[in-house]
């Protein structure tokens, strides 16, 4: 069972929320709702129409990217573009990547 852990990042004058499950992603298809949630959360953000809130979603995977490449036929940069980060192989950098991506996300437009 996937355990979701919310992560809140506060920047003065704004609120950034990111949800990330601790999970492996041994899912045979890359177009499942779980994998596509990084886009769904942005749709929710737009509907909120609250300029001070930015929503993001990440999957932190214990499954190595080379295994996922065999299953999905996409490379690691394409997976990272879907906000899938790799906990074990990038243990020194995955949190920084997540925080950098959250911080560089433009605030919701009104």
ZIDA-V129548 format. One record per run of one state. SS is the DSSP state (H for helix, E for strand, C for the rest). FROM is the first residue (numbers start at 1). LEN is the number of residues. If there is no record, write none. Layout:
SS&FROM&LEN  SS&FROM&LEN
This chain:
C&1&2  E&3&9  C&12&2  E&14&10  C&24&9  H&33&16  C&49&4  E&53&9  C&62&3  H&65&8  C&73&3  H&76&6  C&82&2  E&84&3  C&87&7  H&94&11  C&105&6
